Amino acid sequence: IGYHAMAMGNDGTSGQQGGFVRQQIITGGKLDLDQAIASRQTSEREFQFDTQRQRVLTDVRILFYDSAIATRRLELTRDLVRMSDELVTSTRQLLTNREASENTLLQSEITSEETKLLLDSATDRNTESWRRLTSLVGAPSLPFTPLDAVALETDLPIYTWEEARSLVLDNHPQLEAARQRVERSSIIIEREKRTPIPDIDLMVSIRHVNPTDSDTASVMAGIPIPLFDRNEGNIRRAQSENAAARYEVTQLELAIQDQLTGIYKKYDIARKQAERYQSQILPRAKKSFELVSNAY
């Protein structure tokens, strides 16, 4: 919208005075394509944000379990120190009654000192893991709070390789962001192809002609004719970017699968070890401990 004046000074008058309204009408569905491109870019940013969020959550979960394990290790080490001290006391009594040798007492004292070294290490590890956890969540001054060790005894899910691969590739936010770039680049190609479609320029003006004291109206419409510019360079550039985006998705999929291979192996081994400890080793160790305790 604007002011319009012509032929000022004609017959000593202010000439033609008035205003106009001008509008460019976008054709070829280019605005819809622009919105689709912006929508894909927004989705890409959301997936990138989710990638960072998942990284933070994963780090917090890892440090949570690390802190819970450190706390549990500290509790068990304290029990071990207590039992070692009791062993020394019992051995001294046996030595007094001439039922044990002095070397047996020395061995029990060495064991007791070794367990105290383990206690110092467990205490430092517990403090370190708690500080790392509180720093990561942004609360470094948070006082120490023992974490629930029950979470350590949950059943671990069993995944086949295909299940793990499908789970990761179908839900990986970084991969989804790359796929959004492919979709966006495909839309950009179509947008560049439609760029040569001419838009319509429309203008309507109304003026008062002072020399004749009459009102006039003008309408002007026009379109550019792209005789020489077919936007071929930008179309080819968009096609190249689309090809690069597709290769990026393939490369990222292969990189994620390669990373998953090592992680899947570690997880499978750790899960089997945990199951064997729970079903075979720990029950027998507890039984052996009871027999030794009863003997003393």
C-alpha positions in Angstrom: 0.0 0.0 0.0 1.3 3.4 -0.8 0.9 7.0 -1.9 0.6 7.9 -5.6 1.0 11.4 -7.3 1.3 12.3 -11.0 1.2 15.4 -13.2 1.7 17.7 -10.3 1.6 21.4 -11.4 -0.8 20.7 -14.4 -2.8 23.9 -14.8 -1.4 25.2 -11.5 -3.0 22.3 -9.6 -1.6 19.4 -7.5 -2.2 17.1 -10.5 -3.4 13.5 -9.8 -3.3 12.5 -6.1 -4.2 9.1 -4.7 -3.0 5.8 -3.4 -2.4 2.3 -4.6 -2.4 -1.3 -3.4 0.1 -3.8 -4.8 0.2 -7.5 -4.2 2.4 -10.3 -5.6 0.5 -13.5 -6.0 2.7 -16.6 -5.6 1.8 -19.3 -8.1 2.7 -23.0 -8.7 2.1 -24.1 -5.1 5.5 -22.7 -4.1 4.4 -21.4 -0.7 3.1 -24.9 0.2 6.5 -26.3 -0.7 8.2 -23.6 1.3 6.1 -24.6 4.3 6.9 -28.3 3.8 10.6 -27.5 3.7 10.4 -25.5 6.9 8.4 -28.3 8.5 11.1 -30.9 7.7 13.8 -28.6 9.0 11.8 -28.2 12.2 11.5 -31.9 12.6 15.2 -32.3 11.9 16.0 -29.9 14.8 13.6 -31.7 17.1 15.3 -35.0 16.4 18.7 -33.4 17.0 17.4 -32.1 20.3 16.1 -35.6 21.1 19.6 -37.0 20.3 21.2 -34.7 22.9 18.4 -35.5 25.4 18.9 -39.2 25.0 22.6 -38.8 25.5 22.1 -37.0 28.8 19.5 -39.5 30.0 21.9 -42.4 29.1 24.7 -40.8 30.9 22.5 -40.2 34.0 21.3 -43.8 33.9 24.9 -45.1 33.7 26.1 -43.0 36.6 23.0 -43.9 38.6 23.8 -47.6 38.4 27.5 -46.9 38.9 26.6 -45.0 42.1 24.2 -47.7 43.3 26.8 -50.4 42.7 29.4 -48.3 44.5 27.1 -47.9 47.5 26.3 -51.6 47.6 30.0 -52.5 47.3 30.8 -50.2 50.2 28.1 -51.9 52.4 29.5 -55.4 51.5 33.1 -54.3 52.1 32.1 -53.0 55.6 30.6 -56.4 56.3 33.8 -58.0 55.1 35.9 -55.8 57.4 33.7 -56.7 60.3 34.0 -60.4 59.6 37.8 -60.1 59.2 38.1 -58.4 62.5 36.0 -61.2 64.1 38.3 -63.7 62.4 41.3 -62.1 64.0 39.6 -62.1 67.4 38.6 -65.8 67.0 42.1 -66.8 65.9 43.7 -65.1 68.9 41.4 -67.0 71.1 42.3 -70.2 69.4 46.0 -69.3 69.7 45.5 -68.7 73.4 43.9 -72.2 73.7 46.7 -73.6 71.6 44.3 -74.6 68.9 45.9 -72.5 66.2 49.4 -71.5 65.2 50.9 -68.0 65.3 51.2 -68.1 61.5 47.4 -68.6 61.3 47.0 -65.4 63.4 49.4 -63.5 61.1 47.4 -64.6 58.0 44.1 -63.5 59.5 45.6 -60.1 60.5 47.0 -59.7 56.9 43.5 -60.5 55.6 42.0 -58.0 57.9 44.4 -55.3 56.7 43.7 -56.1 53.1 39.9 -55.8 53.6 40.5 -52.4 55.2 42.4 -51.3 52.1 39.4 -52.5 50.1 37.2 -50.4 52.3 39.2 -47.3 51.7 39.0 -47.9 47.9 35.2 -48.6 48.1 34.7 -45.4 50.1 36.6 -43.3 47.6 34.8 -45.0 44.7 31.4 -44.3 46.3 32.2 -40.6 46.8 33.6 -40.2 43.3 30.5 -41.8 41.6 28.1 -39.7 43.7 30.0 -36.5 42.8 30.0 -37.4 39.1 26.3 -38.1 39.2 25.3 -34.9 41.0 27.6 -32.8 38.7 25.9 -34.3 35.6 22.4 -33.5 36.8 23.5 -30.0 37.7 23.2 -30.3 41.5 26.8 -30.7 42.7 25.9 -29.6 46.2 23.3 -32.3 46.7 24.0 -34.2 49.9 24.8 -37.9 49.5 21.7 -40.1 49.4 22.0 -43.9 49.1 20.4 -45.2 45.9 18.0 -48.1 45.8 20.1 -51.2 45.1 16.9 -53.1 44.2 17.2 -51.7 40.7 20.4 -53.8 40.3 18.5 -57.0 40.6 16.0 -56.5 37.8 15.8 -59.1 35.0 17.7 -58.1 32.0 15.8 -58.3 28.7 17.0 -60.8 26.0 17.4 -59.4 22.5 18.4 -61.2 19.4 20.7 -59.4 17.0 17.9 -58.6 14.6 15.7 -57.3 17.4 18.4 -55.1 18.7 19.3 -53.9 15.2 15.7 -53.1 14.4 15.1 -51.4 17.7 18.1 -49.1 17.3 17.7 -48.2 13.6 13.9 -47.6 13.9 14.2 -45.3 16.8 17.6 -43.6 16.5 17.0 -39.8 16.7 20.2 -39.0 14.9 19.2 -41.3 12.0 15.7 -39.8 12.0 17.2 -36.3 11.7 19.3 -37.5 8.6 16.1 -39.0 7.1 14.4 -35.6 7.5 17.2 -34.0 5.6 16.6 -36.4 2.8 12.9 -35.5 2.7 13.7 -31.8 2.9 16.2 -32.0 0.1 13.7 -33.9 -2.1 11.1 -31.1 -1.5 13.7 -28.5 -2.3 14.3 -30.1 -5.7 10.6 -29.8 -6.5 10.6 -26.2 -5.2 13.6 -25.3 -7.5 11.7 -26.8 -10.4 8.8 -24.6 -9.8 10.8 -21.4 -9.2 10.7 -20.4 -12.9 6.9 -20.5 -12.8 6.1 -16.7 -13.0 4.3 -15.0 -10.1 1.6 -12.5 -10.8 2.1 -8.8 -9.9 -1.2 -7.0 -9.4 -1.6 -3.3 -8.6 -4.8 -1.2 -8.2 -4.6 2.6 -7.8 -7.2 5.3 -7.3 -6.4 8.9 -8.0 -8.3 12.2 -7.9 -7.5 14.3 -11.0 -7.6 17.9 -9.8 -7.6 19.7 -13.2 -10.8 18.0 -14.2 -12.1 17.4 -10.6 -12.7 13.7 -11.4 -11.7 10.4 -9.9 -9.9 7.7 -11.9 -8.8 4.1 -11.2 -6.0 2.0 -12.7 -5.4 -1.7 -12.7 -2.0 -3.2 -13.6 -1.2 -6.9 -13.8 1.9 -8.5 -15.1 4.1 -11.6 -15.0 7.8 -12.1 -15.8 8.6 -14.3 -18.7 11.5 -16.7 -18.0 12.9 -17.0 -21.5 16.5 -17.6 -20.5 16.5 -18.5 -16.8 15.1 -22.0 -16.1 16.8 -22.2 -12.7 18.8 -25.3 -14.0 21.8 -24.5 -11.8 19.8 -24.5 -8.6 17.9 -27.6 -9.6 21.2 -29.5 -10.1 22.6 -28.2 -6.9 19.5 -29.4 -5.0 19.7 -32.8 -6.7 23.4 -33.1 -5.6 22.5 -32.2 -2.0 19.7 -34.8 -2.1 22.1 -37.5 -3.2 24.6 -36.5 -0.5 21.8 -36.6 2.1 20.9 -40.1 1.0 24.5 -41.3 1.2 24.7 -39.8 4.6 21.8 -41.9 5.8 23.4 -45.1 4.5 26.8 -44.1 6.0 25.1 -43.4 9.4 23.2 -46.7 9.3 26.4 -48.6 8.8 28.2 -46.6 11.5 25.4 -47.3 14.0 25.4 -51.0 13.2 29.1 -51.1 13.6 28.9 -49.5 17.0 26.0 -51.7 17.9 28.0 -54.8 17.2 30.4 -54.2 20.0 27.8 -53.0 22.4 25.5 -55.9 21.7 28.4 -58.3 22.4 29.3 -56.7 25.7 25.6 -56.6 26.7 25.1 -60.3 25.8 28.2 -61.4 27.7 27.3 -59.2 30.8 23.7 -60.5 30.8 24.9 -64.2 30.7 27.5 -63.5 33.5 24.8 -61.9 35.6 22.4 -64.8 35.1 25.2 -67.3 36.0 26.2 -65.4 39.1 22.5 -65.2 40.2 21.6 -68.9 39.4 24.9 -70.7 40.1 27.8 -68.9 41.7 26.0 -66.8 44.4 23.9 -69.6 45.9 26.9 -71.8 46.2 29.0 -69.0 47.6 26.4 -68.3 50.2 26.2 -72.0 51.1 30.0 -72.1 51.4 30.0 -69.0 53.6 27.4 -70.5 55.9 29.5 -73.7 56.3 32.6 -71.7 57.1 30.8 -69.4 59.6 29.2 -72.5 61.3 32.7 -74.1 61.5 34.1 -71.0 63.3 
